[in-house]
Amino acid sequence: MIYRESKLCLNNENKYCRYTHISESKFRQILFYFSNDETAAKKAAYTKISRNTINSIFAKLRVKITELSFSK
């Protein structure tokens, strides 16, 4: 039984955002709304994820974009 539970957890890993409980499809949905420049409250309502989590992910995305833009 433990093996099955751990195997299920491995299959649900998110390759885009580690150590979260957000699925890859939800993360891609969040990225879509990030690119459309919607407010955090609207994004939270669309994805059914808390506004604070959305803001945290967006802050990390902005830092990563800035790092990538200065590295070139």
C-alpha positions as CSV (number, residue, x, y, z in Angstrom):
1,M,0.0,0.0,0.0
2,I,2.8,2.4,0.8
3,Y,4.4,1.7,-2.6
4,R,1.2,2.6,-4.4
5,E,0.8,5.8,-2.5
6,S,4.4,6.9,-3.2
7,K,4.0,5.9,-6.8
8,L,0.9,8.1,-7.2
9,C,2.8,11.0,-5.7
10,L,5.5,10.6,-8.2
11,N,3.1,10.6,-11.1
12,N,1.6,13.9,-9.8
13,E,4.8,15.8,-9.7
14,N,4.8,19.2,-11.4
15,K,7.9,19.7,-13.6
16,Y,7.4,23.5,-13.8
17,C,7.0,24.4,-10.1
18,R,8.5,22.1,-7.5
19,Y,7.3,21.5,-4.0
20,T,3.8,22.6,-4.6
21,H,0.4,20.9,-4.6
22,I,-0.6,22.5,-7.9
23,S,-0.9,20.2,-10.9
24,E,0.9,21.0,-14.2
25,S,-2.4,21.8,-15.9
26,K,-3.3,24.3,-13.2
27,F,0.2,25.9,-13.4
28,R,-0.2,26.2,-17.2
29,Q,-3.6,27.8,-16.6
30,I,-2.0,30.3,-14.2
31,L,0.7,31.1,-16.8
32,F,-2.0,31.8,-19.4
33,Y,-3.6,34.3,-17.1
34,F,-0.2,35.8,-16.2
35,S,0.4,36.5,-19.9
36,N,-3.1,38.0,-20.3
37,D,-2.5,40.6,-17.5
38,E,-5.6,39.8,-15.4
39,T,-5.8,40.9,-11.8
40,A,-4.9,38.4,-9.1
41,A,-8.4,38.2,-7.8
42,K,-9.8,37.3,-11.2
43,K,-7.1,34.7,-11.7
44,A,-7.8,33.2,-8.3
45,A,-11.5,32.9,-9.2
46,Y,-10.8,31.4,-12.6
47,T,-8.3,28.8,-11.3
48,K,-9.9,28.2,-7.8
49,I,-6.5,28.8,-6.2
50,S,-6.0,31.4,-3.4
51,R,-5.0,34.9,-4.3
52,N,-2.0,34.7,-2.0
53,T,-0.7,31.6,-3.8
54,I,-1.2,33.3,-7.2
55,N,0.7,36.4,-6.0
56,S,3.5,34.2,-4.7
57,I,3.8,32.3,-8.0
58,F,3.8,35.6,-10.0
59,A,6.5,37.1,-7.8
60,K,8.7,34.1,-8.5
61,L,7.9,34.3,-12.2
62,R,8.9,37.9,-12.3
63,V,12.2,37.3,-10.6
64,K,13.0,34.4,-13.0
65,I,12.1,36.6,-16.0
66,T,14.3,39.4,-14.7
67,E,17.2,37.0,-14.1
68,L,16.9,35.6,-17.6
69,S,16.7,39.0,-19.2
70,F,19.9,40.2,-17.5
71,S,21.8,37.0,-18.1
72,K,21.9,37.5,-21.9
